[in-house]
């Protein structure tokens, strides 16, 4: 398959993906369309691409930790590259028609590892760099923001898993994502601002704190959304699956 046909096919297999084309996520996904052929022609599987994205993300955090504030811009560029490559694994899976739940599980896990490692590296810079005037309030909010990242993803994953489970058990149609339930326009704007402040923090120290503040606000909004809709849709009877399992084994 030649390059132009391949890119056309990549666009076709991504038509059903939900994202705001005018957001930074949409922009990075579009860039990933043109990076994906590298992995397709080198016969990389989707899981290998996920692993490459993980390694690039870890390289980003090591760059930040080892070289400090002077290399923040380069460390963040490497982080953004890892996001672009991370979008390529789904493209490869859809191109080859080989999407798996294991692949999705590992992809989500790697995303959290990369994001937390980069955020931890930024907090390390805040603590270790004496040229940064950071009071205890800045560090406390930044640490709370860091803690909110895995909590946010945990709640999202549990909501998705239980939505599918309840839908199967009670013949309901609870969507595993809230994208069709509520507008994520404000959250998308916050995500856009996070990327912008990540790039600008190399020039203005205060943007490191602003990035963590926006991340915390975004996490609070997303956690609130999922708790609200979990209460709305998941107040249904839960069968005793342990009892069913024991009966099957008798």
C-alpha positions as CSV (number, residue, x, y, z in Angstrom):
1,X,0.0,0.0,0.0
2,X,1.5,3.4,-1.0
3,X,1.8,6.2,1.5
4,X,-1.1,8.3,0.2
5,X,-3.5,5.4,0.2
6,X,-2.3,4.4,3.7
7,X,-2.9,7.9,5.2
8,X,-6.4,7.8,3.5
9,X,-7.1,4.5,5.2
10,X,-5.9,5.8,8.6
11,X,-8.4,8.7,8.3
12,X,-11.2,6.3,7.4
13,X,-10.6,3.9,10.3
14,X,-10.6,6.9,12.7
15,X,-14.0,8.3,11.6
16,X,-15.7,6.8,14.6
17,X,-13.3,8.2,17.2
18,X,-14.8,10.8,19.6
19,X,-12.6,13.9,20.0
20,X,-12.9,17.6,19.4
21,X,-11.0,18.3,16.2
22,X,-10.4,21.9,17.3
23,X,-8.6,20.9,20.5
24,X,-4.9,20.1,21.1
25,X,-5.9,16.4,21.4
26,X,-7.5,16.6,18.0
27,X,-4.5,18.3,16.5
28,X,-2.1,15.7,18.0
29,X,-4.3,12.9,16.7
30,X,-4.2,14.3,13.2
31,X,-0.4,14.6,13.4
32,X,-0.4,10.9,14.5
33,X,-2.1,10.0,11.2
34,X,1.1,11.1,9.4
35,X,3.5,9.4,11.9
36,X,1.6,6.1,11.9
37,X,3.0,4.9,8.5
38,X,6.5,4.7,10.1
39,X,5.2,2.0,12.4
40,X,3.1,0.4,9.8
41,X,5.9,0.0,7.3
42,X,8.3,-1.3,10.0
43,X,5.7,-3.9,10.9
44,X,5.3,-2.8,14.6
45,X,2.3,-4.2,16.4
46,X,0.0,-1.9,18.3
47,X,1.4,-3.2,21.6
48,X,5.0,-2.4,20.5
49,X,4.0,1.1,19.6
50,X,2.4,1.5,23.1
51,X,5.7,0.4,24.6
52,X,7.6,2.9,22.4
53,X,5.3,5.7,23.6
54,X,5.9,4.6,27.2
55,X,9.7,4.7,26.7
56,X,9.6,8.1,25.1
57,X,7.4,9.4,28.0
58,X,9.9,8.0,30.6
59,X,12.7,9.6,28.6
60,X,10.8,12.9,29.0
61,X,10.7,12.6,32.8
62,X,14.3,11.6,33.0
63,X,15.3,14.6,30.9
64,X,13.4,16.9,33.3
65,X,14.9,15.3,36.4
66,X,18.5,15.1,35.1
67,X,18.8,18.5,33.4
68,X,16.3,20.5,35.4
69,X,14.7,23.8,34.5
70,X,17.1,24.6,31.7
71,X,15.8,21.7,29.7
72,X,12.1,21.9,30.5
73,X,11.2,22.9,26.9
74,X,13.0,19.9,25.5
75,X,11.6,17.6,28.1
76,X,8.1,18.7,27.3
77,X,8.6,18.4,23.6
78,X,9.6,14.8,24.2
79,X,6.5,14.3,26.3
80,X,4.3,15.7,23.5
81,X,6.1,13.3,21.1
82,X,5.1,10.4,23.4
83,X,1.5,11.5,23.2
84,X,1.6,11.6,19.4
85,X,3.2,8.1,19.3
86,X,0.6,6.9,21.8
87,X,-2.2,7.9,19.4
88,X,-0.4,5.8,16.7
89,X,-1.0,2.5,18.5
90,X,-4.8,2.7,18.1
91,X,-4.3,3.6,14.4
92,X,-2.2,0.5,13.9
93,X,-4.7,-1.7,15.8
94,X,-7.6,-0.4,13.6
95,X,-5.6,-0.6,10.4
96,X,-4.7,-4.3,11.0
97,X,-8.1,-5.0,12.5
98,X,-6.5,-6.4,15.6
99,X,-7.8,-4.3,18.6
100,X,-7.7,-6.2,21.8
101,X,-8.8,-5.5,25.4
102,X,-5.2,-6.3,26.6
103,X,-3.9,-3.6,24.2
104,X,-6.4,-1.1,25.6
105,X,-5.6,-2.1,29.1
106,X,-1.8,-1.7,28.6
107,X,-2.2,1.5,26.6
108,X,-4.3,3.1,29.4
109,X,-1.8,1.9,32.1
110,X,1.2,3.3,30.1
111,X,-0.6,6.7,29.7
112,X,-1.1,7.0,33.5
113,X,2.6,6.0,34.2
114,X,3.9,8.6,31.7
115,X,1.7,11.4,32.9
116,X,2.4,10.8,36.6
117,X,6.2,10.4,35.9
118,X,6.3,13.8,34.0
119,X,4.2,15.5,36.7
120,X,6.5,14.1,39.4
121,X,9.5,15.3,37.5
122,X,8.1,18.8,37.4
123,X,7.4,18.8,41.1
124,X,11.0,17.6,41.6
125,X,12.2,20.6,39.7
126,X,10.0,22.9,41.9
127,X,11.6,21.4,45.0
128,X,15.2,21.2,43.9
129,X,15.7,24.3,41.8
130,X,16.7,27.1,44.2
131,X,16.0,29.8,41.5
132,X,12.3,29.0,41.7
133,X,10.4,30.9,44.4
134,X,7.9,28.3,45.5
135,X,6.2,28.6,48.9
136,X,4.6,25.7,50.8
137,X,1.2,26.5,49.3
138,X,2.5,26.0,45.7
139,X,4.0,22.7,46.6
140,X,0.9,21.5,48.5
141,X,-1.4,22.3,45.6
142,X,1.0,20.8,43.1
143,X,1.2,17.6,45.2
144,X,-2.6,17.4,45.5
145,X,-2.8,17.9,41.8
146,X,-0.4,15.1,41.2
147,X,-2.4,12.8,43.5
148,X,-5.6,13.7,41.6
149,X,-4.3,12.4,38.3
150,X,-4.4,8.6,39.1
151,X,-7.6,9.1,41.2
152,X,-9.3,10.7,38.1
153,X,-8.2,7.8,35.8
154,X,-9.2,5.2,38.4
155,X,-12.7,6.6,38.7
156,X,-13.0,6.9,34.9
157,X,-11.9,3.3,34.4
158,X,-14.3,2.0,37.2
159,X,-17.2,3.9,35.7
160,X,-16.5,2.5,32.2
161,X,-16.2,-1.1,33.6
162,X,-19.3,-0.9,35.7
163,X,-21.3,0.7,32.9
164,X,-20.5,-2.2,30.7
165,X,-21.2,-4.7,33.5
166,X,-24.6,-3.2,34.4
167,X,-25.6,-2.9,30.8
168,X,-24.9,-6.6,30.2
169,X,-26.5,-7.8,33.4
170,X,-29.7,-5.7,33.3
171,X,-30.0,-5.3,29.5
172,X,-29.5,-1.5,29.8
173,X,-27.6,0.8,27.6
174,X,-25.3,2.8,29.8
175,X,-22.5,4.4,27.7
176,X,-19.0,3.7,29.1
177,X,-18.0,7.3,28.4
178,X,-19.7,10.5,29.4
179,X,-18.8,12.3,26.1
180,X,-22.4,11.8,24.9
181,X,-24.0,12.8,28.2
182,X,-22.3,16.1,29.0
183,X,-20.4,18.8,27.1
184,X,-16.7,18.4,27.6
185,X,-16.0,21.8,25.9
186,X,-14.7,23.4,29.1
187,X,-12.6,20.3,30.0
188,X,-11.2,20.4,26.4
189,X,-10.2,24.1,26.9
190,X,-8.5,23.2,30.2
191,X,-6.6,20.4,28.4
192,X,-5.6,22.8,25.7
193,X,-4.3,25.3,28.4
194,X,-2.3,22.5,30.1
195,X,-0.4,21.8,26.8
196,X,0.1,25.5,26.3
197,X,1.4,26.1,29.8
198,X,3.6,23.0,29.6
199,X,5.4,24.6,26.6
200,X,5.5,28.1,28.1
201,X,6.8,27.1,31.5
202,X,10.3,27.1,30.1
203,X,10.0,30.9,29.8
204,X,7.9,31.7,32.8
205,X,8.3,29.8,36.1
206,X,4.8,30.7,37.3
207,X,3.3,28.5,34.5
208,X,4.5,25.4,36.3
209,X,2.2,26.1,39.2
210,X,-0.6,27.3,36.8
211,X,-0.3,24.0,34.9
212,X,-0.8,22.0,38.2
213,X,-3.7,24.2,39.2
214,X,-5.5,23.7,35.9
215,X,-4.8,19.9,36.2
216,X,-6.4,19.9,39.6
217,X,-9.5,21.8,38.4
218,X,-9.8,19.5,35.4
219,X,-9.6,16.4,37.7
220,X,-12.2,17.8,40.1
221,X,-14.6,18.5,37.3
222,X,-14.1,15.0,35.7
223,X,-14.4,13.2,39.1
224,X,-17.6,15.2,39.8
225,X,-19.1,14.3,36.4
226,X,-18.4,10.6,36.9
227,X,-19.7,10.5,40.5
228,X,-22.9,12.3,39.5
229,X,-23.7,10.0,36.6
230,X,-22.6,6.9,38.6
231,X,-25.3,7.9,41.1
232,X,-27.8,8.5,38.3
233,X,-27.3,5.3,36.4
234,X,-25.9,2.7,38.8
235,X,-28.5,2.7,41.5
236,X,-29.6,-0.7,40.3
237,X,-29.7,-4.1,42.0
238,X,-26.3,-5.9,42.1
239,X,-26.5,-9.7,42.0
240,X,-24.4,-11.8,44.3
241,X,-21.8,-13.0,41.8
242,X,-19.8,-14.8,44.4
243,X,-22.8,-16.9,45.2
244,X,-23.4,-17.7,41.5
245,X,-19.8,-18.7,41.1
246,X,-20.0,-21.0,44.1
247,X,-23.1,-22.6,42.7
248,X,-21.4,-23.2,39.4
249,X,-18.5,-24.9,41.1
250,X,-20.7,-27.3,43.1
